[in-house]
Amino acid sequence: MSDIWSVYILQCADSTLYTGIARDLQRRLKQHNGEAAGGPRYTSGRRPVRLLWSDLAPDRGTALRREAVIKKLSRDEKLRLAGGHD
């Protein structure tokens, strides 16, 4: 099994942003949208969510560090990273 991870930013139905990491991004998106079991409590009440941005990381540690950096960014900085979507 590949050890490649995804770092991603979602936009929730209430326009808030959520940043996370996943090994299988498509499965994780289904969890965020309630189409599969699991997923964080935060997005369960803010569905549907849509993927704004994602990038690959070579391992979990790198993905976690990148996620931590992104979570410290302002909303505007996250949107710029995601290509200006809003």
PLY file of the C-alpha trace (Angstrom):
ply
format ascii 1.0
element vertex 86
property float x
property float y
property float z
element edge 85
property int vertex1
property int vertex2
end_header
0.00 0.00 0.00
1.27 3.44 -0.90
2.30 5.79 1.88
1.30 8.88 -0.12
-0.98 11.24 1.79
-3.17 14.14 0.69
-3.44 17.48 2.44
-6.70 19.23 1.55
-8.95 22.23 2.10
-12.73 21.89 1.95
-15.39 24.56 1.78
-18.47 23.71 3.82
-22.06 24.68 2.99
-21.83 27.52 5.54
-18.71 28.84 3.70
-16.32 27.85 6.50
-13.10 26.12 5.54
-11.82 22.79 6.83
-8.26 21.51 6.44
-7.32 17.87 6.83
-5.17 14.98 5.68
-6.09 11.59 4.24
-4.52 8.53 2.69
-7.51 8.01 0.41
-8.90 11.44 -0.44
-11.97 10.21 -2.36
-13.03 7.96 0.53
-12.46 10.82 2.98
-14.60 13.19 0.91
-17.41 10.63 1.00
-17.07 10.52 4.80
-17.18 14.31 5.00
-20.37 14.35 2.93
-22.06 11.53 4.85
-21.88 9.05 1.99
-19.64 6.71 4.02
-19.25 5.99 7.72
-16.81 8.10 9.68
-15.76 11.67 9.21
-15.29 14.56 11.59
-18.07 16.08 13.66
-17.23 19.54 12.29
-18.32 18.81 8.73
-21.28 16.58 9.65
-23.44 19.64 10.33
-22.04 21.69 7.45
-22.78 19.50 4.44
-22.35 19.39 1.60
-18.64 20.10 1.48
-16.58 20.59 -1.65
-12.91 20.15 -2.26
-11.16 23.47 -2.89
-7.55 22.34 -2.94
-5.37 19.32 -2.34
-1.71 18.41 -2.59
0.27 15.22 -2.08
2.72 14.53 0.73
5.21 11.65 0.72
4.34 10.48 4.25
2.03 11.12 7.19
4.53 13.27 9.09
4.98 15.63 6.17
1.21 15.79 5.66
0.63 16.62 9.34
3.24 19.38 9.29
1.74 20.88 6.14
-1.76 20.68 7.64
-0.54 22.51 10.77
0.96 25.31 8.67
-2.23 25.68 6.61
-4.46 25.72 9.70
-2.54 28.76 10.96
-3.24 30.71 7.77
-6.02 33.27 7.61
-9.14 32.52 5.58
-7.91 34.82 2.79
-4.53 33.09 2.72
-6.22 29.69 2.50
-8.42 30.89 -0.34
-5.37 32.26 -2.19
-3.66 28.90 -1.75
-6.77 27.24 -3.14
-6.68 29.46 -6.21
-9.01 32.24 -5.11
-12.18 30.15 -4.79
-14.91 31.45 -2.51
0 1
1 2
2 3
3 4
4 5
5 6
6 7
7 8
8 9
9 10
10 11
11 12
12 13
13 14
14 15
15 16
16 17
17 18
18 19
19 20
20 21
21 22
22 23
23 24
24 25
25 26
26 27
27 28
28 29
29 30
30 31
31 32
32 33
33 34
34 35
35 36
36 37
37 38
38 39
39 40
40 41
41 42
42 43
43 44
44 45
45 46
46 47
47 48
48 49
49 50
50 51
51 52
52 53
53 54
54 55
55 56
56 57
57 58
58 59
59 60
60 61
61 62
62 63
63 64
64 65
65 66
66 67
67 68
68 69
69 70
70 71
71 72
72 73
73 74
74 75
75 76
76 77
77 78
78 79
79 80
80 81
81 82
82 83
83 84
84 85
